[in-house]
Amino acid sequence: MNYQRHSYHLVDPSPWPLIGSLSAFTLTNGAVMYFHFFQFGGYVLLLGFSLVLLTMIVWWRDVVREATFEGHHTAVVQKGLKLGVILFIISEIMFFFAFFWAYFHASLAPSIELGSIWPPKGIQVFNAWDVPFLNTIILLASGITVTWAHHSILAGIRYQAIIGLLLTCFLALIFTGLQVLEYQESSFDISDGVYGSTFFLATGFHGAHVLIGTIFLSVCLIRQIKYHFTKEHHLGFEAAAWYWHFVDVVWLFLFLTIYWWGSL
């Protein structure tokens, strides 16, 4: 009766979708309360964030268990998961497309309220060839190291894959540190008109994606150390690598448009 006559994964009943939905509901309500200065809004926000983080940890723990130890991720299942990751990245592309659209809408035809110039008067923009260019080199280097790790996994060279992942996470942390330093040195903030809002929304959400990608790759590093990945089964790492390359490409567009072209 327990023999499975197909290669698909029928997921066992799980509490995490319901708990994740309630956690996200708590998080969003806490954010609204916090932004509108409601009493205890900050505590509700912190509670929601903690619940979402906990749900992510235990849910992905179950996915790793199903893939690595229970053998549910057959070739057919992996194909579906790859398609899901691709569609997710496409949705992320549309997400950043909205920010670029807003930036070009404001910059290509500056309104009278902006003084009909771009950047608006009073905005001291960053020099694209200082920290932004250094961060570009760092991210491109991290793309090389994560590709090295990928090829090492395919070749069965475990220690090189570990070194490649370590270097990628290290470069990602350096990028984040330089981005925080740049924000601290900024002469404008998110409330300084359309330039401040588009700049900090685009670069800030990219920074958030860098942090998410760093966590993603760090988990892959731990799994690689624990012998979870093989030549045939390393979909978790592939998803992290694809996501990281997406983050790299978005930064290149940010550098070329907002930092370089926007400061001409």
C-alpha positions as CSV (number, residue, x, y, z in Angstrom):
1,M,0.0,0.0,0.0
2,N,3.0,2.3,0.7
3,Y,4.6,1.7,-2.7
4,Q,4.8,4.8,-4.8
5,R,4.2,4.2,-8.5
6,H,5.2,7.6,-9.7
7,S,8.2,10.0,-9.3
8,Y,6.3,13.0,-8.0
9,H,6.6,14.2,-4.4
10,L,3.3,14.2,-2.5
11,V,4.1,16.6,0.4
12,D,3.1,15.5,3.9
13,P,0.7,17.7,5.8
14,S,2.6,20.6,7.2
15,P,1.6,23.4,9.7
16,W,4.1,25.8,8.2
17,P,2.0,27.4,5.4
18,L,-0.7,28.4,7.9
19,I,1.8,29.5,10.5
20,G,3.8,31.4,7.8
21,S,0.6,33.2,6.7
22,L,-0.3,34.3,10.2
23,S,3.3,35.4,10.8
24,A,3.3,37.5,7.7
25,F,0.0,39.0,8.7
26,T,1.4,39.9,12.1
27,L,4.5,41.3,10.5
28,T,2.6,43.6,8.1
29,N,0.2,44.8,10.7
30,G,3.1,45.5,13.1
31,A,4.9,47.5,10.4
32,V,1.8,49.6,9.8
33,M,1.4,50.2,13.6
34,Y,5.0,51.1,13.9
35,F,5.0,53.5,11.0
36,H,1.9,55.2,12.4
37,F,3.4,55.4,15.9
38,F,0.8,53.1,17.5
39,Q,1.5,51.9,21.0
40,F,3.4,48.6,21.1
41,G,3.7,48.7,17.3
42,G,7.4,48.0,17.5
43,Y,6.8,45.0,19.6
44,V,4.2,43.6,17.2
45,L,6.6,44.2,14.3
46,L,9.4,42.4,16.1
47,L,7.1,39.5,17.0
48,G,6.0,39.2,13.4
49,F,9.6,39.3,12.1
50,S,10.7,36.7,14.6
51,L,7.8,34.4,13.7
52,V,8.5,34.7,9.9
53,L,12.2,34.0,10.5
54,L,11.4,31.0,12.6
55,T,8.9,29.7,10.0
56,M,11.4,30.0,7.3
57,I,14.0,28.1,9.3
58,V,11.8,25.1,10.1
59,W,10.1,25.0,6.7
60,W,13.4,25.0,4.8
61,R,14.8,22.5,7.3
62,D,11.9,20.1,6.3
63,V,12.7,20.8,2.6
64,V,16.4,19.9,3.1
65,R,15.4,16.8,5.0
66,E,13.0,15.7,2.2
67,A,15.7,16.3,-0.5
68,T,18.8,15.0,1.2
69,F,17.7,12.2,3.6
70,E,14.3,11.0,2.3
71,G,15.1,11.1,-1.4
72,H,11.9,12.8,-2.5
73,H,13.6,15.2,-5.0
74,T,13.6,13.0,-8.0
75,A,14.6,14.2,-11.5
76,V,10.9,15.2,-12.2
77,V,10.6,17.0,-8.9
78,Q,13.9,18.9,-9.5
79,K,12.7,20.0,-12.9
80,G,9.6,21.5,-11.3
81,L,11.6,23.2,-8.6
82,K,14.0,24.7,-11.1
83,L,11.0,26.1,-13.0
84,G,9.7,27.6,-9.8
85,V,13.1,29.3,-9.1
86,I,13.2,30.7,-12.6
87,L,9.6,32.1,-12.3
88,F,10.5,33.6,-8.9
89,I,13.6,35.3,-10.4
90,I,11.4,36.6,-13.3
91,S,9.0,38.1,-10.7
92,E,12.0,39.7,-9.0
93,I,13.1,41.2,-12.3
94,M,9.6,42.8,-12.6
95,F,10.0,44.1,-9.1
96,F,13.2,46.0,-9.9
97,F,11.8,47.0,-13.3
98,A,9.3,49.2,-11.4
99,F,12.1,51.0,-9.7
100,F,14.0,51.6,-12.9
101,W,10.8,52.8,-14.5
102,A,10.2,55.3,-11.7
103,Y,13.8,56.5,-12.0
104,F,13.7,57.1,-15.7
105,H,10.2,58.6,-15.6
106,A,11.6,61.3,-13.3
107,S,15.0,61.7,-14.8
108,L,14.4,61.8,-18.6
109,A,11.8,64.6,-18.4
110,P,12.3,66.4,-15.0
111,S,9.2,68.3,-14.0
112,I,9.1,72.0,-13.1
113,E,8.9,71.1,-9.4
114,L,12.4,69.5,-9.8
115,G,13.7,72.6,-11.5
116,S,13.6,70.9,-14.9
117,I,17.1,69.5,-14.2
118,W,18.4,66.1,-13.1
119,P,19.8,65.5,-10.5
120,P,17.5,68.0,-8.8
121,K,19.1,71.1,-7.4
122,G,20.6,70.7,-4.0
123,I,21.3,66.9,-4.4
124,Q,25.0,66.1,-4.2
125,V,25.2,62.7,-6.0
126,F,27.8,60.0,-5.3
127,N,30.9,59.7,-7.5
128,A,30.3,56.5,-9.5
129,W,34.0,55.7,-9.6
130,D,34.5,55.7,-5.8
131,V,32.7,53.2,-3.6
132,P,30.1,52.2,-6.2
133,F,32.8,51.1,-8.7
134,L,34.6,49.2,-5.9
135,N,31.4,47.5,-5.0
136,T,30.9,46.6,-8.7
137,I,34.3,44.9,-8.8
138,I,33.5,43.0,-5.5
139,L,30.1,41.7,-6.8
140,L,31.6,40.7,-10.1
141,A,34.4,38.8,-8.2
142,S,31.7,37.1,-6.1
143,G,30.0,36.0,-9.3
144,I,33.3,34.4,-10.3
145,T,33.8,32.6,-7.0
146,V,30.3,31.2,-6.9
147,T,30.7,29.9,-10.4
148,W,34.0,28.3,-9.3
149,A,32.2,26.6,-6.4
150,H,29.5,25.4,-8.9
151,H,32.0,23.8,-11.2
152,S,33.9,22.3,-8.3
153,I,30.7,20.6,-7.1
154,L,30.1,19.3,-10.7
155,A,33.7,18.0,-10.7
156,G,33.4,16.4,-7.3
157,I,36.2,18.6,-5.8
158,R,34.6,19.3,-2.4
159,Y,37.3,21.5,-0.8
160,Q,37.4,23.9,-3.8
161,A,33.6,24.2,-3.6
162,I,33.9,25.1,0.1
163,I,36.6,27.7,-0.6
164,G,34.6,29.2,-3.4
165,L,31.5,29.6,-1.2
166,L,33.6,31.0,1.7
167,L,35.0,33.6,-0.7
168,T,31.6,34.5,-2.1
169,C,30.1,35.0,1.4
170,F,33.1,37.1,2.4
171,L,32.9,39.3,-0.6
172,A,29.1,39.7,0.0
173,L,29.7,40.9,3.5
174,I,32.3,43.4,2.3
175,F,29.8,44.7,-0.3
176,T,27.2,45.1,2.4
177,G,29.6,46.9,4.7
178,L,30.6,49.4,2.0
179,Q,26.9,50.0,1.2
180,V,26.2,50.8,4.8
181,L,29.2,53.2,4.9
182,E,28.0,54.9,1.7
183,Y,24.5,55.4,3.3
184,Q,26.1,56.9,6.4
185,E,28.1,59.4,4.2
186,S,25.2,60.3,2.0
187,S,24.3,64.0,1.8
188,F,20.7,63.2,1.1
189,D,18.1,60.8,2.5
190,I,15.0,59.0,1.3
191,S,12.8,62.0,2.1
192,D,14.7,64.3,-0.3
193,G,12.2,64.2,-3.1
194,V,12.0,61.8,-6.0
195,Y,15.7,61.4,-6.3
196,G,16.1,60.3,-2.7
197,S,13.2,58.0,-2.8
198,T,14.1,56.2,-6.0
199,F,17.8,56.0,-5.1
200,F,17.3,54.5,-1.6
201,L,14.4,52.2,-2.7
202,A,16.3,50.8,-5.6
203,T,19.7,50.4,-3.8
204,G,18.1,49.5,-0.5
205,F,16.0,46.7,-1.9
206,H,19.1,45.5,-3.8
207,G,21.0,45.5,-0.5
208,A,18.2,43.5,1.1
209,H,18.5,41.0,-1.7
210,V,22.3,40.8,-1.2
211,L,21.6,40.0,2.5
212,I,19.1,37.3,1.5
213,G,21.6,35.9,-1.0
214,T,24.3,35.9,1.6
215,I,22.2,33.8,3.9
216,F,21.2,31.5,1.1
217,L,24.9,30.9,0.2
218,S,25.9,30.5,3.8
219,V,23.3,27.7,4.2
220,C,24.7,26.1,1.1
221,L,28.2,26.4,2.6
222,I,27.1,24.6,5.7
223,R,25.3,21.9,3.6
224,Q,28.5,21.5,1.5
225,I,30.6,21.0,4.6
226,K,28.0,18.3,5.7
227,Y,28.3,16.4,2.4
228,H,24.7,17.3,1.3
229,F,25.6,18.1,-2.3
230,T,26.7,15.7,-5.0
231,K,27.3,15.9,-8.7
232,E,23.7,14.8,-9.4
233,H,21.9,16.5,-6.5
234,H,22.8,20.1,-5.7
235,L,19.6,21.9,-6.6
236,G,19.7,24.0,-3.5
237,F,23.1,25.4,-4.5
238,E,22.0,25.9,-8.1
239,A,19.1,28.0,-6.9
240,A,21.4,30.1,-4.7
241,A,23.8,30.6,-7.6
242,W,21.1,31.7,-10.0
243,Y,19.8,34.1,-7.4
244,W,23.2,35.5,-6.8
245,H,23.9,36.1,-10.5
246,F,20.5,37.9,-10.7
247,V,21.7,40.1,-7.8
248,D,24.9,40.8,-9.7
249,V,23.1,41.8,-12.9
250,V,20.7,44.1,-11.1
251,W,23.7,45.9,-9.5
252,L,25.3,46.4,-12.9
253,F,22.1,48.1,-14.1
254,L,22.0,50.2,-10.9
255,F,25.6,51.2,-11.3
256,L,25.2,52.2,-15.0
257,T,21.9,54.1,-14.6
258,I,21.7,55.6,-11.1
259,Y,25.3,56.0,-10.2
260,W,27.0,56.7,-13.6
261,W,24.4,58.0,-16.0
262,G,22.5,59.8,-13.3
263,S,25.5,61.8,-12.2
264,L,26.5,63.0,-15.7
